Amino acid sequence: MGRIEWAMWANEQALASGLILITGGIVAVAGQFKGWPFAAYAIGAGVLVCLLEYPRGKRKRGSTMERCGQKYMTAVVKVFGPLTRNYYVRAILHAVLAVPAGFLLSTILGTVCLGIASGIYLLAAIRGEEWSPIEQKPPERPQLGGGTIKQPPAMPPPRPPAEARKKPPLEEAGHTNPVAVTAEAE
Amino acid sequence: MLPSFPPWLPWTHLRTCLHSQGLPIQKATRNGNSCSLAILHPPQHPAPRHFNWIVGALTTWLGLNVFLFVYYFLLFDKDKKFYYTRVVLGCCRRTMRKQLDHNLTFHKLVAYSIALFTAVHIIAHLCNFEWYNDSQQAADGSLSSILSDLHQDEESNKWLNPIRSNNTTPAYVTFTTIPGLTGVIITVALILMVTSSMEFIRRSYFEVFWYMHHLFVIYFAGLVIHGIAGLVRGQTAESLKEHNPELCAQDPKQWDRKNKHSQCEEPEFGSIPAESWQWVLAPILLYVFERVLRFWRSQQRVVVVKAVMHPSKVLELQMHKKGFSMEVGQYIFINCPSVSCLEWHPFTLTSAPEEDFFSVHIRAAGDWTEKLNDTFQQQKPKTPRIEVDGPFGTASEDVFQYEAAMLVGAGIGVTPFASVLKSIWYKFQHADQRLKTKKIYFYWLCRDTGAFAWFKDLLASLEQEMEESGKAGFLNYRLFLTGWDNSLAGHAAFNLDNDTDVVTGLRQKTSFGRPMWNSEFSAVATAHPRSVVGVFLCGPEALATSLQKCCHQYSSLDPRKVKFYFNKENF
């Protein structure tokens, strides 16, 4: 297992936990179970976790498949800088978020799963992984000549300075020989 | 366009299908599709048998599941036995989970169903526990509270409400009862299995997927004992004789054993026996049997006759195993204990059945394959032990039945054709009566030949042998490099007059770009105006579509003239 990036799996696990928290919370709130305020909290925590975990980080090796439409959340998550980049912070955040949901049966499954995700993130952080956003590639310039021109010149060709380009006046249009020519009259 | 369902695999291949997805090795994965060919029978043939069969099985299975769900739902909803259970609970759901592991698609379908029904089951029982608790704590003399108090302090097992005390929570009850505890454990195991089986994780970090999936042992063990405590209860049959809930429920205060005027004795309840094990027992036994069989097969001695390092990090292993017999196009699973104890990886067999050894070509494209490469490269005096399981896959005998055959191998799909071509050559040389083929057109499409240098060598040696035996016209092969650039083409144009090709060194010239199938098909049709031509493809679906179209287009309606049959088999 030398080259695995644990953060990728932690990300999937955390996303699943968020969904489970939301589901358990909805059930308890809808059924008005005892202690349903915990469930309301679980819904909020679940939404937060899902939003945070939806944009997948970039893998160090190989290409990363983006989730559908993740670029909007990537922009938001990027704003928090080291808070979201560092996996220690994420591990602690998930552990803290998970605890209150553990007081109600409906959401305890979410607690356990989020706790596991927190553990995997801790492992990822210990191994020095970091979250980096998947950037959009700049749009390619439309190619002239149907793609047959591979390296169009970026600069104009060199020209002599402006004075030398000026046409000489008509009287001096004649050619000046470097060597004197003597017409041999015969 | 027909979906690419693999054909029916015998049950011995059941679980091994788990291996073949997401592995960076030669067993076909191209553009995410399995290496597959499309069935297209001409109009007078019946519809593809495999496809119909599998759709039928799936529909039957889904229908059975739906039926069971509805049946048990109605049973719990309507039967008198569960009248009071319903009162206390509101309603009850029971779901069945079946495990039939036939192939990868089916396995995934089952997994999704399990996840869905688990969610439904859990939500239902969450409600149940909450309502049981409410009923137990209610002191308002309602029917629920009276029922909950029945038989609570006796030693007998006739109670209805499993929650006994007045100041407990559903969570506490969950973790102190067998069904609750096993339920939580197996659900966590299921969630871990599902998250590590996401396609992204599977393709990038196969080991995580593989080892996490072994949690299924915990899952099934827990599932079997999940119901043994009998917490879901109904009125016993004897009690129903003395106490008809439809009549007696209206006046619960009149229930009394000693009161002679009442017609209602106190109801008594018994538990429903655990049933999950009945559903999963047969598949579990099948699975255990298969694992034992595979283990026994893998213990058979495999002798590595030769190990050859080809360029581009391709390792060829020629092996011998007692009692091993193969057909063209099959694959085997290989395990190397010194590289990794538990991992088995599939590889297409590249040798012909006529040879006295069997071989695979392993390209280093991931952790396991690279370690295997290194192990063999170190050339220790004792070759590492190899375990082999197989061969699996359907044999493709059809290749030999056509008078003329067009074989198209794209990219990694060229691997099974090594076996096919070698076998055809052997049969041709020995004038094997089973071989009806007189002419083969082989099209090899790839971006660059780098990884398949060994296949080039195979073609070269076939070319030589054909020349020596004077049958140079038997095999006509063309190589199409789809990843060419200007310098390569210029180089080729410059060396146009050479005898051998500048790229491959073969006598056949390399073409650049994709083949123009229209001209190819019309050329073959012209050369074989009265034959039946079989077209076999191992490559991406897009190519399958265009070949199918060409087959249609160039097949003549006249049965005496040329006909192209496009064959779908999984190599």
Chai-1 contact restraints between the chains, C-beta under 6 A:
chainA,res_idxA,chainB,res_idxB,connection_type,confidence,min_distance_angstrom,max_distance_angstrom,comment,restraint_id
A,M1,B,E207,contact,1.0,0.0,6.0,A-B,restraint_1
A,I4,B,Y205,contact,1.0,0.0,6.0,A-B,restraint_2
A,W9,B,I201,contact,1.0,0.0,6.0,A-B,restraint_3
A,W9,B,V208,contact,1.0,0.0,6.0,A-B,restraint_4
A,E12,B,T195,contact,1.0,0.0,6.0,A-B,restraint_5
A,E12,B,M198,contact,1.0,0.0,6.0,A-B,restraint_6
A,Q13,B,T195,contact,1.0,0.0,6.0,A-B,restraint_7
A,A16,B,T195,contact,1.0,0.0,6.0,A-B,restraint_8
A,V27,B,I123,contact,1.0,0.0,6.0,A-B,restraint_9
A,V27,B,L126,contact,1.0,0.0,6.0,A-B,restraint_10
A,G31,B,C127,contact,1.0,0.0,6.0,A-B,restraint_11
A,F33,B,E130,contact,1.0,0.0,6.0,A-B,restraint_12
A,M65,B,F200,contact,1.0,0.0,6.0,A-B,restraint_13
A,L105,B,P170,contact,1.0,0.0,6.0,A-B,restraint_14
A,L105,B,A171,contact,1.0,0.0,6.0,A-B,restraint_15
A,L105,B,T174,contact,1.0,0.0,6.0,A-B,restraint_16
A,S106,B,L126,contact,1.0,0.0,6.0,A-B,restraint_17
A,V112,B,V188,contact,1.0,0.0,6.0,A-B,restraint_18
A,C113,B,I191,contact,1.0,0.0,6.0,A-B,restraint_19
